[in-house]
Amino acid sequence: MIFSTVALLVLPFLLLHLYFSMIVKPAKIRKILRQQGIDGPPPKILLGNILDVKKSRDAAEKSPVSHPHPPLIHNAAAVLPFAEQWRQQYGSLYVFSLGKMQILYVNDPDMVKEITTGTSQDLGRPSYQQKELGPLLGRGILPSNGSIWARQRKIIAPEFFMDKVKGMMSIITESGLGLVNSWKHNFESQEGGVVEIGVDHYMKKFSGDIISRACFGSSYSKGQEIFFKFDALQEIMSKRTFSALGIPGLRHLPTKRNRQIWGLEKEISALILKVVKERRQAGYEKDLLQSLLEGAKSNYSTSAAVDQFIVDNCRNIYLAGFETSAVSASWCLMLLASNPEWQTRVRDEVEEVCQGRIPDTDMLRKMKQLHMVIQETMRLYPPAPTLAREAYKDMKIGNIRVPKGVNVWTMVTALHTDTALWGADALEFKPQRFENGIAGACKSPNAYMPFGFGQRVCVGQHLAMVELKLLMALILTNFSFTLSPKYVHSPVMKMIIEPKHGVQIIVKKL
């Protein structure tokens, strides 16, 4: 009886809250933007443009895939087809809705420059990232804002400075040589001197081995077990349609997928804490986990807060440092396999620089052609296709008044292939465009942002570049390769842009 009475009293307030948050507030925001000349696809009540997004993505899924008949068209922006359709219809500045969430799409170079160079904490990581991506990121450095983010960056960023990356070279080299030897082993059971290799598994093993060793030291085998489960969690979460981001409460429903997510999240947290407990008992060991422990102890007052910091940031380091590096390596091999003249060009440079020696950081720094190839790879297939911010107070970006609560999205893939910025050949693989640096390649250098921008630029970018350079150098000096006829060029958006069917190459030992 009492419960029924309370429910009757609470229900009207709940309905009123939903009415204002789902209908009144979004309409008010859109009106403010519309008065400034910002248009967009008309939203449906409660759902916004979710059905439009679903329809666009379903149509893209059914469209014919591209096979490897050169030249390949490198249009990764097509992984978010609805955004491209609306950009063509409404221009470089428009608004759309995912449920109650209002998104201001910004691809105007001048506005992007203001966003990327701004230092205001009031344009921070979107709140939905902590809510919807909580099982992946928790409250780690990637989704955090303000003083929480600053404290975490102070602890983590120094561990990825270039001097620390140089200290990881033995780990990176050992992992790279392990990959090369495993490829050589494939030739022992094959006749004809060539083998077909699906590279994606090897790239993930290489990248995961480095992060496991760097983060967990002698416990890296347990680190790999954690990453294996995290990979499964990421795969499940990538199947969640992000078009449902603006519908409150969906992530709390006990669906089969949500139960799988909750289970894996608990298992990963328990495994990380088990390694932490063993580390505390065994004593000091110089690795990233030890640095996280020491930094957390000096910044957090309770053991629960220390544990949460370590669990969350181990997950963040995995997502930012493992998956993105592995996928970038796969794309780089695909581009070199389909452009033999650049493969030869870079191989000649590596052999000239190294003279038969294993590359060190000084040698890698001299490999200008290889650096250009990696820059071009990340232009065409940036790890993160969108960069999102949320206005935490009313503010101005350029001449636009942006109301509090608006999410500002920049489509990196669209900026990276905008012919007005990069020229008529923007969809082609042409590393020579970077011969005079980013400023010489692009009319608006702020539009090139494979590692993010501003204060929130990726702390692991030095490690990622060294990993990629060393691995490509080792592969190129041991093998030549072409695209397999089985390769199907079909970039797809999961958590990042991945080759939907993997990358298969035909490899010949040199």
DAQUICOR-V457174 format. One record per pair of residues at least 4 apart in sequence whose ideal C-beta (glycine too) atoms are under 7 Angstrom apart, sorted by sequence separation. I is the first residue (numbers start at 1). GAP is how many residues later the second one is. D is the distance in whole Angstrom. If there is no record, write none. Layout:
# DAQUICOR-V457174
I|GAP|D, I|GAP|D
This chain:
# DAQUICOR-V457174
1|4|7, 2|4|6, 3|4|6, 4|4|6, 5|4|7, 6|4|6, 7|4|6, 10|4|6, 11|4|6, 12|4|6, 13|4|6, 14|4|6, 15|4|6, 16|4|7, 17|4|6, 18|4|5, 19|4|6, 20|4|4, 21|4|6, 22|4|7, 23|4|6, 24|4|6, 25|4|6, 26|4|6, 27|4|6, 28|4|7, 29|4|7, 30|4|6, 31|4|6, 34|4|6, 44|4|7, 47|4|6, 49|4|6, 50|4|6, 51|4|6, 52|4|6, 53|4|6, 54|4|6, 55|4|6, 56|4|7, 57|4|6, 58|4|7, 59|4|7, 68|4|7, 80|4|7, 81|4|6, 82|4|6, 83|4|6, 84|4|7, 85|4|6, 86|4|5, 90|4|4, 97|4|7, 108|4|6, 109|4|6, 110|4|7, 111|4|6, 112|4|6, 113|4|6, 114|4|6, 125|4|6, 127|4|6, 128|4|5, 129|4|5, 130|4|6, 133|4|5, 134|4|6, 139|4|7, 140|4|7, 144|4|5, 145|4|5, 146|4|7, 147|4|6, 148|4|7, 149|4|6, 150|4|6, 151|4|7, 152|4|6, 153|4|5, 160|4|6, 162|4|6, 163|4|7, 164|4|7, 168|4|6, 169|4|6, 170|4|6, 171|4|6, 172|4|6, 173|4|6, 174|4|6, 175|4|7, 176|4|7, 177|4|6, 178|4|6, 179|4|7, 180|4|6, 181|4|6, 186|4|7, 199|4|6, 200|4|6, 201|4|6, 202|4|6, 203|4|6, 204|4|6, 205|4|6, 206|4|7, 207|4|7, 208|4|6, 209|4|6, 210|4|6, 211|4|6, 212|4|6, 213|4|7, 216|4|5, 219|4|6, 220|4|6, 222|4|7, 223|4|6, 224|4|6, 225|4|7, 226|4|6, 227|4|6, 228|4|7, 229|4|6, 230|4|6, 231|4|6, 232|4|7, 233|4|6, 234|4|6, 249|4|7, 254|4|6, 255|4|7, 256|4|7, 257|4|6, 258|4|6, 259|4|6, 260|4|6, 261|4|6, 262|4|7, 263|4|6, 264|4|6, 265|4|6, 266|4|6, 267|4|6, 268|4|6, 269|4|6, 270|4|6, 271|4|7, 272|4|6, 273|4|6, 274|4|7, 275|4|6, 276|4|7, 277|4|7, 278|4|6, 286|4|6, 288|4|6, 289|4|6, 290|4|6, 291|4|6, 292|4|6, 293|4|6, 294|4|7, 295|4|6, 296|4|5, 301|4|7, 303|4|6, 304|4|6, 305|4|6, 306|4|7, 307|4|6, 308|4|6, 309|4|6, 310|4|6, 311|4|7, 312|4|6, 313|4|6, 314|4|7, 315|4|7, 316|4|6, 317|4|5, 318|4|5, 319|4|6, 320|4|6, 321|4|6, 322|4|6, 323|4|6, 324|4|6, 325|4|6, 326|4|7, 327|4|7, 328|4|6, 329|4|6, 330|4|6, 331|4|6, 332|4|6, 333|4|6, 334|4|6, 335|4|6, 339|4|7, 340|4|6, 341|4|6, 342|4|6, 343|4|6, 344|4|6, 345|4|7, 346|4|6, 347|4|6, 348|4|6, 349|4|6, 350|4|6, 359|4|4, 361|4|6, 367|4|6, 368|4|6, 369|4|7, 370|4|7, 371|4|6, 372|4|6, 373|4|6, 374|4|6, 375|4|6, 376|4|6, 377|4|6, 378|4|6, 391|4|5, 396|4|7, 402|4|5, 411|4|7, 412|4|6, 413|4|7, 414|4|6, 418|4|6, 419|4|6, 422|4|4, 434|4|7, 436|4|3, 438|4|6, 449|4|5, 452|4|5, 453|4|6, 457|4|7, 460|4|6, 461|4|6, 462|4|6, 463|4|6, 464|4|6, 465|4|6, 466|4|6, 467|4|6, 468|4|6, 469|4|6, 470|4|6, 471|4|6, 472|4|6, 473|4|6, 474|4|6, 475|4|6, 483|4|5, 493|4|6, 494|4|5, 499|4|5, 19|5|6, 20|5|6, 33|5|4, 34|5|7, 43|5|4, 87|5|7, 97|5|6, 98|5|7, 106|5|5, 107|5|7, 118|5|6, 137|5|5, 139|5|6, 144|5|4, 159|5|6, 160|5|7, 190|5|5, 253|5|6, 254|5|6, 285|5|6, 300|5|4, 354|5|5, 359|5|5, 396|5|6, 397|5|5, 410|5|7, 417|5|7, 419|5|6, 425|5|6, 435|5|7, 442|5|6, 452|5|5, 43|6|6, 66|6|7, 78|6|6, 97|6|7, 106|6|6, 137|6|5, 216|6|6, 244|6|5, 279|6|7, 284|6|6, 300|6|5, 336|6|6, 396|6|7, 402|6|7, 415|6|7, 439|6|5, 442|6|5, 451|6|6, 452|6|5, 491|6|5, 492|6|6, 44|7|7, 66|7|7, 77|7|5, 95|7|6, 96|7|6, 213|7|5, 216|7|4, 251|7|7, 336|7|5, 395|7|5, 419|7|5, 434|7|5, 438|7|5, 451|7|4, 41|8|5, 86|8|6, 95|8|7, 129|8|7, 141|8|6, 144|8|6, 187|8|6, 212|8|4, 215|8|6, 418|8|6, 433|8|4, 491|8|6, 492|8|4, 95|9|5, 96|9|7, 106|9|7, 130|9|6, 186|9|5, 297|9|6, 300|9|6, 354|9|6, 394|9|6, 417|9|5, 491|9|7, 86|10|6, 133|10|7, 279|10|6, 296|10|4, 353|10|5, 394|10|5, 417|10|6, 438|10|5, 451|10|4, 490|10|4, 41|11|6, 94|11|5, 141|11|4, 186|11|7, 212|11|4, 391|11|5, 393|11|5, 490|11|6, 93|12|7, 140|12|7, 141|12|6, 212|12|5, 391|12|7, 392|12|7, 93|13|6, 130|13|4, 296|13|5, 353|13|5, 391|13|6, 488|13|5, 129|14|4, 183|14|6, 279|14|7, 296|14|6, 353|14|6, 391|14|7, 92|15|4, 93|15|5, 141|15|6, 212|15|6, 391|15|5, 92|16|5, 208|16|6, 487|16|6, 276|17|7, 293|17|7, 350|17|6, 390|17|5, 391|17|7, 487|17|5, 60|18|7, 125|18|5, 292|18|5, 349|18|6, 486|18|5, 125|19|7, 208|19|5, 388|19|6, 389|19|5, 87|20|7, 125|20|5, 182|20|7, 349|20|5, 350|20|7, 422|20|6, 484|20|4, 60|21|4, 124|21|4, 236|21|6, 292|21|6, 349|21|6, 388|21|5, 421|21|5, 484|21|6, 23|22|7, 83|22|7, 124|22|7, 421|22|5, 483|22|6, 484|22|5, 179|23|6, 346|23|5, 386|23|5, 387|23|5, 421|23|6, 482|23|7, 22|24|6, 57|24|6, 121|24|7, 236|24|5, 237|24|6, 345|24|6, 346|24|5, 386|24|7, 481|24|4, 482|24|5, 56|25|5, 57|25|7, 121|25|6, 236|25|6, 386|25|6, 387|25|6, 481|25|6, 56|26|4, 385|26|7, 386|26|6, 421|26|5, 481|26|5, 101|27|7, 179|27|5, 346|27|6, 385|27|6, 481|27|7, 233|28|7, 384|28|6, 385|28|5, 479|28|5, 480|28|5, 53|29|5, 56|29|6, 479|29|6, 52|30|6, 176|30|7, 382|30|5, 479|30|6, 480|30|6, 175|31|5, 233|31|4, 276|31|7, 342|31|6, 382|31|6, 478|31|7, 479|31|6, 232|32|6, 233|32|7, 415|32|4, 416|32|7, 478|32|6, 175|34|4, 273|34|6, 276|34|6, 382|34|6, 175|35|5, 229|35|6, 233|35|7, 380|36|7, 336|37|7, 379|37|5, 412|37|6, 172|38|6, 229|38|6, 230|38|6, 272|38|7, 273|38|7, 171|39|6, 229|39|5, 272|39|5, 332|41|7, 171|42|5, 226|42|6, 269|42|5, 272|42|5, 332|42|6, 335|42|6, 171|43|6, 41|45|6, 226|45|5, 332|45|4, 40|46|7, 168|46|6, 225|46|6, 226|46|6, 331|46|5, 49|47|5, 268|47|7, 49|48|5, 50|48|6, 48|49|3, 49|49|7, 50|49|6, 222|49|7, 328|49|6, 380|49|7, 40|50|6, 48|50|6, 328|50|6, 331|50|4, 39|51|5, 48|51|5, 47|52|6, 46|53|7, 222|53|5, 376|53|6, 40|54|4, 43|54|4, 376|54|7, 38|55|6, 39|55|6, 40|55|4, 41|55|5, 328|55|6, 376|55|4, 38|56|6, 40|56|5, 219|56|5, 327|56|7, 38|57|5, 373|58|5, 376|58|6, 216|59|6, 219|59|7, 324|59|4, 372|59|4, 375|59|5, 372|60|7, 33|62|5, 372|62|4, 387|62|7, 372|63|7, 30|65|6, 387|65|6, 387|66|7, 218|67|6, 383|67|6, 217|68|5, 382|68|5, 379|69|7, 217|70|4, 26|71|6, 33|71|7, 216|71|7, 379|71|7, 30|72|6, 215|72|7, 217|72|7, 378|72|4, 29|73|5, 214|73|6, 215|73|4, 216|73|6, 26|74|5, 214|74|5, 215|74|6, 26|76|6, 22|78|5, 21|79|6, 230|85|7, 230|88|5, 234|89|7, 342|89|6, 339|90|6, 227|91|6, 374|91|7, 335|94|5, 374|94|5, 227|95|6, 374|95|7, 136|97|7, 135|98|6, 136|98|6, 215|99|7, 370|99|6, 136|101|6, 135|102|7, 215|102|6, 364|102|6, 367|102|6, 370|102|6, 370|103|7, 361|105|7, 364|105|5, 211|106|7, 364|106|6, 367|106|7, 211|107|7, 385|108|6, 211|110|5, 381|110|7, 211|111|5, 359|111|6, 384|112|6, 385|112|5, 132|113|6, 383|113|5, 208|114|5, 359|114|5, 207|115|5, 381|116|6, 128|117|5, 207|118|4, 132|119|6, 207|119|4, 204|122|4, 203|123|4, 350|123|5, 135|126|5, 203|126|4, 350|126|6, 351|126|6, 203|127|5, 350|127|6, 159|129|6, 347|129|4, 135|130|4, 200|130|5, 346|130|6, 347|130|7, 199|131|5, 159|132|5, 343|133|7, 199|134|5, 332|136|6, 155|137|7, 343|137|7, 320|138|6, 321|139|5, 325|139|5, 329|139|6, 155|140|3, 320|140|6, 324|140|7, 328|140|6, 332|140|6, 321|142|7, 325|142|5, 329|142|6, 340|142|7, 325|143|7, 101|144|6, 155|144|7, 337|144|5, 98|145|6, 101|145|4, 337|145|5, 338|145|5, 99|146|7, 100|146|5, 337|146|5, 98|147|5, 99|147|2, 98|148|4, 99|148|4, 151|148|6, 97|149|7, 334|149|7, 156|157|6, 152|161|7, 334|165|7, 337|168|5, 327|169|6, 330|169|6, 334|169|5, 333|170|6, 327|171|5, 140|172|4, 141|172|6, 323|172|7, 324|172|6, 333|172|6, 138|173|7, 139|173|5, 140|173|4, 323|173|6, 330|173|5, 138|174|3, 142|174|5, 137|175|7, 140|175|6, 141|175|5, 140|176|4, 138|177|6, 137|178|6, 142|178|6, 136|179|6, 137|179|6, 137|182|7, 136|183|6, 173|185|6, 54|187|7, 54|189|6, 53|190|4, 169|191|6, 169|192|6, 50|193|5, 50|194|7, 166|195|5, 48|198|6, 238|256|4, 210|257|6, 238|257|5, 207|260|7, 234|261|6, 126|262|5, 126|263|7, 127|263|6, 125|264|7, 126|264|4, 124|265|6, 206|265|6, 72|266|6, 123|266|5, 124|266|6, 70|268|6, 123|268|6, 124|268|6, 122|269|7, 68|270|7, 122|270|5, 122|271|5, 123|272|7, 122|273|6, 115|274|7, 126|281|5, 115|282|6, 114|283|6, 114|284|6, 123|285|7, 111|286|6, 111|287|5, 110|288|6, 196|288|5, 115|293|7, 172|294|6, 176|294|5, 180|294|5, 115|295|7, 168|295|7, 172|295|6, 176|295|5, 180|295|7, 183|296|7, 165|297|5, 173|297|7, 177|297|7, 104|298|6, 112|298|6, 165|298|5, 172|298|6, 176|298|5, 180|298|5, 160|299|5, 160|300|5, 162|300|5, 165|301|5, 104|302|5, 106|302|6, 157|302|5, 160|302|6, 200|302|5, 104|303|7, 106|303|7, 107|303|7, 112|303|7, 156|303|6, 160|303|6, 200|303|6, 76|304|6, 102|304|5, 103|304|5, 104|304|5, 105|304|5, 106|304|5, 107|304|6, 198|304|5, 199|304|5, 76|305|5, 80|305|6, 102|305|7, 74|306|4, 79|306|6, 101|306|6, 103|306|5, 105|306|7, 153|306|7, 198|306|5, 199|306|6, 107|307|5, 107|308|6, 196|308|6, 197|308|6, 76|309|7, 196|310|6, 197|310|5, 109|312|7, 194|312|6, 195|312|5, 194|313|7, 194|314|5, 193|315|6, 193|316|7, 187|322|6, 183|324|7, 184|325|7, 87|327|6, 83|328|6, 117|329|7, 84|330|7, 116|330|5, 80|331|7, 113|331|7, 113|333|4, 116|333|7, 77|334|7, 79|334|7, 112|334|6, 109|335|4, 112|335|6, 77|336|4, 118|336|7, 119|336|6, 76|337|5, 77|337|5, 116|337|4, 117|337|7, 109|338|6, 116|338|5, 77|340|6, 75|342|6, 75|352|6, 74|353|5, 73|354|6, 74|355|6, 71|357|7, 36|364|6, 36|365|6, 32|369|7, 32|371|5, 29|374|5, 29|376|7, 29|377|6, 79|412|5, 79|413|6, 80|413|6, 79|414|4, 68|415|5, 76|415|5, 72|417|5, 79|418|6, 68|419|5, 67|421|6, 68|421|6, 76|421|5, 67|422|7, 65|423|5, 66|423|4, 66|424|7, 65|425|4
